[in-house]
């Protein structure tokens, strides 16, 4: 579903950008005043695709929290408008420079360079939005967006030039731009959806069982993160796990294991439950929970007790509960697993 939503957003945004650009050029007759369509088309497409990709990423991350998503989208939305307009305008001006006689560039290569610049403009605008919004993975996203946009633009330009004689002789001649825009938006959306899969930014948000208490014995032996690679998303320092805090799970494109239990060397230390009760396996594009075979009855996923020690694929909003009976009765620790790029709750 995530892939389809990305593709729809990319295609729709690209076509909308084309429509907006031609509305200004043809319907408002701006082309008579400014006979350089690149000055209008480049910003239109850059703004449309930047806004489309940003809003798509935010809202599919929180499909049930529409108000919160709207609130979180204001800053990225504003930045995408500004960066799209500025970078699109710069890209359009650069494309016009290639047509100057001083460069003596063949017309066909000028068109290819224009497509290359258009793709780079869209990718740079989309990626720079996340940089300015100061979100995690923004540097990586900028590199990927710029690279993919440039390569897609270059490929579109080369393909159109190779088959230009056939295109000009067919009914597709008037649709060259809109087809290219659609391909560019779809390719960019496809790569971003596959590259920034949910596992890139995952977290465990502490729920019930981590409430604040004044019990002295509890304060001496409290839940905590016990590994320097684990950090809270909500704050920069500290080790004590409290209700509402989210533990960011590391992402460095290699497999990692995070142990959960009451052993002194467990990565997430939870007093009152067995040693090394479970292990979270962090793969490149997925996260699995593996329970200790002898303690299956102490772990619940979405309220259902585990009956097998087979790895369980954790998905967005999964409720993971670790339980145990002790002298004070039943002890329950609950986490909510998040794996979305912009989840406000994570």
C-alpha positions, 0 to 999 in steps of 0.5 A, a space after each residue: 500500500 505504501 508503494 502505491 500511495 507513493 506512486 500515486 502521489 508522484 504521478 499526481 504531483 507531476 501532472 499537477 505541476 504541469 497543469 499549473 505551469 501551463 495555466 500560467 503560461 497559456 491561460 494567463 498569457 504570461 508567455 507573452 510577457 515572459 517568452 521563456 517557459 522554463 522560468 515557469 515550468 521548472 518552479 511549478 514542477 519543483 513546488 508540486 513534487 516537493 509538496 506532494 512528496 512531503 505531504 504524502 510521507 507525513 500523512 501515510 505515517 499517521 493515517 489515523 491522526 489527521 489533525 496531528 499530521 496537519 499540525 506537523 506538516 505546516 513547517 515542511 509544507 512551507 519549506 517545500 514551497 520556498 525551496 521549490 520556488 527558489 531552486 526551480 527558478 534557478 534551474 529554469 534560468 540555468 536551462 535558458 543559459 544553455 540556449 545562449 549562442 556563446 555555448 554553441 550547444 546543439 539543440 538536441 543536447 540542450 534539450 537533454 541538459 534541460 531535462 537533466 536540470 529539471 530532474 536535479 531541480 526537483 530532487 534537490 528541492 524535495 531533499 533540501 526541504 527535509 534538511 531545512 526541517 531538520 528531520 533524521 535521515 535528511 542528508 541521505 534523502 537529499 543525496 538520493 533525491 538529487 541523484 535519482 532526479 538527475 538520472 531520471 531527467 537525463 534518461 527521459 531526455 535521452 529517450 526522447 531524443 533517440 525517438 524524437 523523429 517518431 514522436 514528432 510524426 505521431 500524436 505524442 508530439 504535443 504530449 512530450 512534456 506531460 509524459 516526461 513530467 509523469 515519468 519523472 514524478 513516478 520514478 522519483 516516488 518509486 525510488 523514495 518509497 523503496 529506499 526509505 522503507 519503514 525500518 529506516 526509522 523505528 522506535 519503541 515508545 514506552 507505555 504502561 508499566 513505565 509510569 513514574 513512581 516514588 517507590 524507593 526500591 523501584 528507583 534503585 532498580 528502574 527500567 533503562 537503556 543499557 547500550 550507548 547505541 540506543 538513545 531516546 528520540 524525545 531527549 538527548 541524554 538520560 537512561 531511565 525509561 519513562 512512560 511516553 519516551 521513545 527509544 530510537 532503534 539504530 539504523 546503519 544498514 546492517 543487522 543488529 540485535 537488541 536484547 530485552 530483559 533483566 540481565 545486567 548486560 541486556 540492552 533494554 533493562 526491565 527489572 522484574 522479568 526474566 533475563 534476556 526475555 526477547 531479542 529484537 533483530 534489526 534488519 535493513 528493511 524489517 524488524 523482528 522480535 524473537 522470544 526466548 523459547 522457555 518464556 513464550 507465555 510472558 510475551 504478547 503481541 497486540 494482546 495475543 500471547 506468543 505460542 512459537 519462538 519463530 521471529 515475529 515481524 513488527 509492524 507500525 503501531 504493534 503493541 508489544 507487552 512483556 509480563 511476569 509474576 513476582 511478589 508484588 503481583 503481575 508486572 507488565 511493560 508495554 511498548 508501541 513499535 513505530 516505524 515511520 519517517 515522520 511519526 509525531 508520536 515516535 
